[in-house]
Amino acid sequence: MLFKTCVKSRQTKKYEVIESDYPNKSAFISDLKGNGYMVNPDKVVRSEVYNYIMNYTNCEEWDWINYQIDKDGNIVETNKFNERHDKRMVKLDKRIAGYKNQDAE
């Protein structure tokens, strides 16, 4: 699969867009890190998705998480960002409830 992302070089501190063919996303990320780049794993996506996000969205955090390619090869929007956000909110609510219980004792 052809993956594409924007990375930052640890040496020069300059940003670069890198596109390469790898069997999976994790292999691409580990190779980039091994070559001295800082990588945000959420922004490593298939090349078609990267181009779509750059051309047709505002490049917000949720765009990188929500857009993907379906089985038919079409770019579709999912609810992954909302699901991830909801899980974080549940964890936060539990932590807050735990602190309130400690204060009550």
N, C-alpha and C positions, 0 to 999 in steps of 0.2 A: 504494500500500500504506500501511496505517496503522502507523506506528512509534511506539514509546513508550520513554522512558528517564528516568533520574534524573540531573539535571545540577546543577552548582554555579555560581552566579553569581560572576563575577570581581569585581564591584563590592560586592555585599552579603554575599558568602560564605555565602549561604543556599542550601539544596538545594530543588529543585523537580522535580516529575514533569511532563514535557512529552510530549504526544501530538499527532502531526500526520500529515497525508497527504502523502507524497512518492513520486516514481517509484522511488527506490532509497535504500538505507541511506547511501551516501556523500553524497548531496545533502542529506539530513537532518542528518548530522554537520557538514558544512561550513557549513550555514546556522546551526546552533546555535553553532558556534565564531565565526562572523561576528557573531552577536548578543551575544557576550561571555560565553558559558558554557564551563565546563570539562566535557569529555565523555570518558567511557571508552568507546571503540568496541565493546568486548566486551559492554557492557551496553545497547547500542542494538539492540533486537529488535522483531519484529512485536508489535503490541499484545496479541494473544491469548497469545503466549508470555510476555510480561512479566507479564500477569495470572496465568497459570498458575504461573510461578516464585514470584511474591509470595504466592500462596495455598497452594501445595502443596509447596514445597521450603524448605530452610533458607537460600536465597539465597547459596549458596557460589559461589566463583569458577567452578567447573566447571559449575554449573547454567546460567550465562549463556552458556557456550560450547556445551554439549551439547544443549540443547533447541532444536528448530526445528519448523517445519510441513512435513509431507510433501506430496506431490502431491495427496493426497486431502483435505487440509485438517485432518489430525489432528496433534496435537502428539506428537512422538516424541523419544526420547533417542538421541543419536549417540555416537560415541567420539572426537569431535574433540579434547576436552581431553587424552585419553590419547595421541593421535597427536602433538599439539603438545608434550606433556611428553616423549615419547620422542625427538623430534627435538632438543629442548634437551639432553637427557641425552647423546645421541650427540655433539653439539658440545662439551659439557663434557668428555666422555671424551677426545676428540681434543686438546683444549687441555691437559688434564692429562698426556696421553702426551707432548705436545710439550715441556712443562716438565721431565718426567722425563728426556727425551732430552738436553735442554740441561744438566741437572745431571750426567749421566753423562759428558759430554764434558769 
